[in-house]
Amino acid sequence: MRWRIKTASMFIVMTLILLAVGLAVGWLYNNIWIGLIIMLCLAVVFNVYAYFFSKRSALRANKARIVSEAEEPRLYSIVRNVANKAGIPMPEVGISELFMPNAFATGRNPKNAAVVATRGLLNLLSDDELEGVIAHEIAHVKNRDILVMSVASTMAAVLSYLGRYAMYGIMFSRDNKNAYTILIAIALSITVPIAALLVQLGVSRSREYLADETGAMITGKPRALASALRSIETGVSSQRNDYSNDSYESMWIANPIRKKSLFKRLFSTHPPMDDRIERLNDLAAKMESGQRPRFDISPKRGRKPTRI
């Protein structure tokens, strides 16, 4: 129920932001209703698009392609094994030829999910480490974070574009060129990108921690995931990492963009990597001492699978 409320709230917030932009633009051109109607129509279109086509958008934006087992047997086998352990349908498997080591999952529900790994990740990690990363992404699918994450990324791109479009339209228009319109243009250029960033915060730091924990318990190997995260952090910090698509940065297991403003660092959707690794090592110690059991999805006497 919580994930349904979270998803519905995300759609409502995005619609309100789009309507606010339409109200501002309509007021500037002396016709509030036209601005509201246009943005309301856009809100419906974009929300429907984000719901049904966010997976396709994420794959295309990150230059990822869906592969078969014959093309990537190692990755395909690991994804299948982790999905079976987690008790979800086998997701599609994707590859991005990016150099940086990273991974993400996308899709509106477990039946329509895809898990993507970069070529850099496959070349860097051992099988146990790769399994830990895939389990983290499968955990996002199982915990129903994927729809919100995909919608947030899609709408962040839309809001950033609309903010720039509205600002340039006002600044270079021959009509209504006065101090008020210039101030509103500046306000739009500042507030809309911030709103886009806040939309991306729909996937909070707590969900990343939960995906780490759930993924580690699915595999039973928290230290393998901790080791993978350390290697990934080093890899995405490399000078050879030129990832710059900030609209989709929140989808990856590690934030791929290193050069960020103070504001973006404060409101990052990703928790500090050292904290994530420390939590995983603490979880490993508890599992080794018997204080925490491994993840169990086997039904018992008609009960639903165990959830973290």
HELIX and SHEET records of a PDB file:
HELIX    1   1 ARG A    2  LEU A   28  1                                  27    
HELIX    2   2 ILE A   32  ALA A   61  1                                  30    
HELIX    3   3 PRO A   73  ALA A   86  1                                  14    
HELIX    4   4 PRO A  110  ASN A  112  5                                   3    
HELIX    5   5 ARG A  119  LEU A  124  1                                   6    
HELIX    6   6 ASP A  127  LYS A  142  1                                  16    
HELIX    7   7 ILE A  146  MET A  171  1                                  26    
HELIX    8   8 ALA A  179  GLN A  200  1                                  22    
HELIX    9   9 ARG A  205  THR A  219  1                                  15    
HELIX   10  10 PRO A  222  VAL A  236  1                                  15    
HELIX   11  11 ASP A  246  MET A  251  5                                   6    
HELIX   12  12 LEU A  262  LEU A  266  1                                   5    
HELIX   13  13 MET A  273  GLU A  288  1                                  16    
SHEET    1   A 4 ALA A  64  ILE A  66  0                                        
SHEET    2   A 4 GLU A  92  SER A  96 -1                                        
SHEET    3   A 4 ALA A 114  THR A 118  1                                        
SHEET    4   A 4 ALA A 103  THR A 106 -1                                        
END                                                                             
